[in-house]
Amino acid sequence: MKETNIEELIIQLQKGSELALSQLYDLYGGSLYGLILKIVNDEELAQDILQDCFVNIWKKANTYSSSKGSFFTWMLNICRNKSIDEIRKIERTRTGKDNLQREDVYSNTGTETNISAIGLEDHIARLSEDQQLILKYIYFKGYTQQEVSDELKIPLGTVKTRARSAVQELREIFVSILLLWIARNI
Protein backbone atom coordinates (compact mmCIF):
# COMPACT_ATOMS: atom_id res chain seq x y z
CA MET A 1 0.00 0.00 0.00
CA LYS A 2 1.32 3.42 -0.94
CA GLU A 3 2.21 5.71 1.97
CA THR A 4 0.08 8.85 2.14
CA ASN A 5 1.85 12.13 1.36
CA ILE A 6 0.09 14.73 3.50
CA GLU A 7 1.61 17.69 1.69
CA GLU A 8 0.31 16.37 -1.63
CA LEU A 9 -3.14 15.79 -0.11
CA ILE A 10 -3.20 19.38 1.14
CA ILE A 11 -2.26 20.70 -2.31
CA GLN A 12 -4.95 18.54 -3.92
CA LEU A 13 -7.51 19.67 -1.33
CA GLN A 14 -6.65 23.28 -2.04
CA LYS A 15 -7.30 22.56 -5.72
CA GLY A 16 -10.76 21.23 -4.82
CA SER A 17 -10.14 17.49 -4.88
CA GLU A 18 -12.95 15.54 -3.24
CA LEU A 19 -10.70 12.48 -3.13
CA ALA A 20 -8.15 14.41 -1.05
CA LEU A 21 -10.90 15.46 1.38
CA SER A 22 -12.04 11.86 1.65
CA GLN A 23 -8.50 10.65 2.32
CA LEU A 24 -7.96 13.32 4.97
CA TYR A 25 -11.23 12.27 6.59
CA ASP A 26 -10.05 8.65 6.64
CA LEU A 27 -6.70 9.67 8.14
CA TYR A 28 -7.88 12.18 10.74
CA GLY A 29 -11.63 11.79 11.19
CA GLY A 30 -11.30 9.48 14.19
CA SER A 31 -8.92 11.72 16.12
CA LEU A 32 -10.92 14.85 15.33
CA TYR A 33 -14.14 13.11 16.36
CA GLY A 34 -12.47 12.14 19.63
CA LEU A 35 -11.58 15.75 20.38
CA ILE A 36 -15.06 16.97 19.51
CA LEU A 37 -16.67 14.28 21.64
CA LYS A 38 -14.47 15.26 24.59
CA ILE A 39 -15.75 18.82 24.30
CA VAL A 40 -19.46 18.27 23.62
CA ASN A 41 -19.94 14.94 25.42
CA ASP A 42 -22.73 13.92 23.01
CA GLU A 43 -22.06 11.37 20.27
CA GLU A 44 -24.77 12.55 17.86
CA LEU A 45 -23.79 16.20 18.24
CA ALA A 46 -20.12 15.28 17.84
CA GLN A 47 -20.87 13.51 14.55
CA ASP A 48 -22.78 16.55 13.26
CA ILE A 49 -19.98 18.89 14.29
CA LEU A 50 -17.36 16.67 12.62
CA GLN A 51 -19.35 16.80 9.39
CA ASP A 52 -19.60 20.60 9.62
CA CYS A 53 -15.89 20.84 10.36
CA PHE A 54 -14.94 18.88 7.25
CA VAL A 55 -17.17 21.16 5.20
CA ASN A 56 -15.26 24.11 6.73
CA ILE A 57 -11.93 22.39 6.07
CA TRP A 58 -13.03 21.94 2.45
CA LYS A 59 -14.13 25.58 2.09
CA LYS A 60 -11.18 27.11 3.95
CA ALA A 61 -8.37 24.87 2.67
CA ASN A 62 -6.78 27.78 0.83
CA THR A 63 -6.41 29.72 4.10
CA TYR A 64 -4.08 27.07 5.56
CA SER A 65 -0.41 28.06 5.72
CA SER A 66 2.30 25.66 6.84
CA SER A 67 4.23 28.63 8.27
CA LYS A 68 1.60 28.90 11.03
CA GLY A 69 1.68 25.23 12.07
CA SER A 70 0.82 21.73 10.95
CA PHE A 71 -2.27 20.91 8.94
CA PHE A 72 -3.49 18.59 11.69
CA THR A 73 -3.23 21.41 14.25
CA TRP A 74 -5.12 23.68 11.86
CA MET A 75 -7.90 21.08 11.58
CA LEU A 76 -7.90 20.56 15.37
CA ASN A 77 -8.43 24.28 15.87
CA ILE A 78 -11.35 24.32 13.44
CA CYS A 79 -12.95 21.41 15.30
CA ARG A 80 -12.23 22.81 18.75
CA ASN A 81 -13.63 26.23 17.88
CA LYS A 82 -16.74 24.79 16.22
CA SER A 83 -17.36 22.53 19.24
CA ILE A 84 -17.04 25.38 21.70
CA ASP A 85 -19.32 27.55 19.54
CA GLU A 86 -21.95 24.79 19.55
CA ILE A 87 -21.73 24.38 23.34
CA ARG A 88 -22.15 28.13 23.79
CA LYS A 89 -25.08 28.18 21.34
CA ILE A 90 -26.79 25.41 23.28
CA GLU A 91 -26.17 27.21 26.57
CA ARG A 92 -27.65 30.44 25.17
CA THR A 93 -30.83 28.69 24.07
CA ARG A 94 -31.44 27.05 27.43
CA THR A 95 -34.15 28.80 29.39
CA GLY A 96 -34.40 29.47 33.08
CA LYS A 97 -30.68 29.45 33.76
CA ASP A 98 -29.03 32.67 34.80
CA ASN A 99 -25.72 31.12 35.73
CA LEU A 100 -24.79 28.54 33.11
CA GLN A 101 -22.61 25.66 34.24
CA ARG A 102 -19.99 24.19 31.93
CA GLU A 103 -19.40 20.49 31.95
CA ASP A 104 -15.89 19.26 32.49
CA VAL A 105 -15.21 17.60 29.17
CA TYR A 106 -11.69 16.75 30.28
CA SER A 107 -12.93 14.01 32.59
CA ASN A 108 -13.47 10.49 31.34
CA THR A 109 -16.84 10.20 29.62
CA GLY A 110 -16.76 6.42 29.56
CA THR A 111 -16.61 6.51 25.77
CA GLU A 112 -13.50 5.28 24.01
CA THR A 113 -12.17 8.13 21.90
CA ASN A 114 -9.50 8.32 19.26
CA ILE A 115 -7.83 11.42 20.67
CA SER A 116 -5.72 9.03 22.72
CA ALA A 117 -4.33 7.73 19.44
CA ILE A 118 -2.18 10.86 19.16
CA GLY A 119 -1.22 10.58 22.84
CA LEU A 120 -2.42 14.05 23.75
CA GLU A 121 -3.52 13.15 27.26
CA ASP A 122 -0.20 11.41 27.99
CA HIS A 123 1.75 14.44 26.81
CA ILE A 124 -0.41 16.86 28.78
CA ALA A 125 0.29 14.74 31.87
CA ARG A 126 4.01 15.59 31.44
CA LEU A 127 3.29 19.29 32.01
CA SER A 128 3.26 21.00 35.40
CA GLU A 129 -0.01 20.90 37.32
CA ASP A 130 -0.48 24.64 36.76
CA GLN A 131 -0.08 24.23 33.00
CA GLN A 132 -2.41 21.22 32.94
CA LEU A 133 -5.08 23.19 34.78
CA ILE A 134 -4.86 26.13 32.36
CA LEU A 135 -5.09 23.81 29.31
CA LYS A 136 -8.01 21.98 30.90
CA TYR A 137 -9.99 25.21 31.22
CA ILE A 138 -9.02 26.80 27.91
CA TYR A 139 -8.92 23.85 25.50
CA PHE A 140 -11.24 21.30 27.05
CA LYS A 141 -13.80 23.46 28.84
CA GLY A 142 -13.75 26.30 26.32
CA TYR A 143 -13.05 29.12 28.75
CA THR A 144 -11.42 32.31 27.54
CA GLN A 145 -8.18 33.38 29.20
CA GLN A 146 -10.06 36.13 31.05
CA GLU A 147 -12.65 33.63 32.29
CA VAL A 148 -9.86 31.36 33.56
CA SER A 149 -8.30 34.31 35.34
CA ASP A 150 -11.62 35.14 37.00
CA GLU A 151 -12.45 31.51 37.84
CA LEU A 152 -9.06 30.65 39.34
CA LYS A 153 -8.49 34.11 40.79
CA ILE A 154 -5.05 34.50 39.23
CA PRO A 155 -3.74 37.39 37.13
CA LEU A 156 -4.56 37.34 33.42
CA GLY A 157 -0.85 37.65 32.59
CA THR A 158 -0.15 34.48 34.57
CA VAL A 159 -2.86 32.62 32.65
CA LYS A 160 -1.42 33.79 29.33
CA THR A 161 2.15 32.86 30.32
CA ARG A 162 1.16 29.39 31.53
CA ALA A 163 -0.93 28.73 28.42
CA ARG A 164 1.83 29.90 26.10
CA SER A 165 4.54 27.86 27.86
CA ALA A 166 2.31 24.74 27.96
CA VAL A 167 1.57 24.97 24.24
CA GLN A 168 5.27 25.53 23.52
CA GLU A 169 6.24 22.46 25.55
CA LEU A 170 3.62 20.36 23.74
CA ARG A 171 4.88 21.67 20.40
CA GLU A 172 8.43 20.61 21.30
CA ILE A 173 7.22 17.16 22.35
CA PHE A 174 5.32 16.65 19.09
CA VAL A 175 8.21 17.94 16.97
CA SER A 176 10.51 15.43 18.71
CA ILE A 177 8.04 12.63 18.07
CA LEU A 178 7.66 13.66 14.43
CA LEU A 179 11.43 13.79 13.91
CA LEU A 180 11.81 10.32 15.42
CA TRP A 181 9.05 9.01 13.19
CA ILE A 182 10.66 10.57 10.11
CA ALA A 183 14.08 9.16 11.03
CA ARG A 184 12.61 5.66 11.39
CA ASN A 185 10.74 5.84 8.09
CA ILE A 186 13.48 7.22 5.86
N, C-alpha and C positions, 0 to 999 in steps of 0.2 A: 504494500500500500504506500502510495506517495505521501511524504511528509508535507503538512500544510505550511505554506509560506504566508505568514500573517501580513507582512508588508504588501504582498501581491493581492491578498484578499481586500485589504484596505483600499488599494488603488482601484481595484475592480468595483468595490462598493461605491467609491466616489464617482465612478463612471456610470453608476446606475445598475450594476449587475445584481439581479435577483438571486442568482446562484451564490454569489459572494455573501449576500445577506443570509441565505439559508445555511451556508457553511459556518458563518460566524455564530448563528443561532445554535447549531449543533455543537460547536466548540465551547461556547460560553453561556448558553441558555441556562444550564443547570446551576452554575455558580451565581449568576445574576438573580435567578429565581430564589436561591437560598438567601441572598442578601435581602431581597424584597420581602420575603416571608418573615425574616427576622424583624423587620421594621413594622410590617402591618399585622402580623400574627393572624392571618386569615388566608387560607389556601386559595379560595376562589378569587378574592381581591388581588392576591399576589399574581395569579395567572393573568388577570386582566391588565394589571400594571405592566407585567413583563411584555405583553403584546403591544401595549402603548409605547413602551420604551423602545422596542425594536422598530416601531414605526418612526419614532423620533430619531433613532440611530440612522435609519434609512434616509430620512429627510435632511438631517444635519451632518451627514458624513463629510461634506466638504468643509465644515467648520473645524474638523479635527486637525490638530497640528502636533506632530511628534516632538516638537521643541517644548511643548508644555507638559509632556508626560506620555505614558504608554496608552495604547488604544484601549486596553482592558480597563485601566483607571478611568479613562474618559467615559466608557460605557458604565462603569460602576457609579460614577457621579450622576449620570443621567438617571439611572435607576434609583439611586438614593434620593435624589431631589424629587423625582416623581412620586416616590413612596411617601416621603414626608409631606408633600403637597396634598396627597390623597388623605392622609391621616388628618391633616389640618382642616381639609374640606369637610370631612366627616364630623369632626369636632364642632365646626361652625354650624352644621345643620342640626345638631342635637338640640333638643329643646329642654328647658327647665334646668340647665346647668350653668351657673354663673362662674364657677371655678372648675375648669376642665382639668381632668386628671390624665396624665400620659401614662401609657403602659410601658413597663420596662421590657423592651423588645430584646434586650441583651441577655436576659435570662433564658434558660432552656425551655422551649415550648413543647418539648416532647415529640417534635416532628424532626425526622432526620433531614438535614439540609445539606446542600452541596457547597455551601460557603466554606465548610471545613476542608474541602478538597484543595483549596489554595492555602490552607493552614493559617488563615487570618487570626483565629482565636488563639492559636498557639503562639503566634508572634506577638500579639497584643499582651499576652501573659508575661512576656520577657520585659515589658516596660515597667517603669516604677508605678506604684499604686496611684500616685497623683496623676500621672499621664493616663493610666487606664481609666480612671474615673472621668477625666475630661473627655476622652474619646467615647466613653459609654454615653455620656450626656449628649455630645454633639453629633456623633455619627450613628448611634443606635437608638437614641430617644428623640433626636431631631431638634434639640434645643439650639438656640442661637448662642453665641459666645456671651452676650449680655445676660441672657436668661440663666446660663450656667453661673455666671458671676453672682447674680441675684440669689439663685437657689442655694449655692454653696457658701455664700457670703465671703467671697474672696475677690480681690481686685480684678477688674477686667484685663489689665495688662498681664497679670499672672495666668489667667485663663488662656490668653492668646499665646503667651510664651510656652506654656505646657503643651498646648495643642500643636504649635509649630514644631517643637522639639520632638514630640511623639511621632508626628507624621514624618519628620526627617529620619528618625531612627528606623521606622518601618520601611521607608524608601531604601535606606542603606541595607537593611536585611534582605529585601526583595531583589535589589541589584546584585547582592552577593549570591543569592540563590540562582538568579538568572545566569550570572557568569559561570557558576559551577555547571549548570545545565548545558550551557553552550559548549563549555570545555569538554564535557563528556560526550557530546553529540557531534563533535567536529571530526 
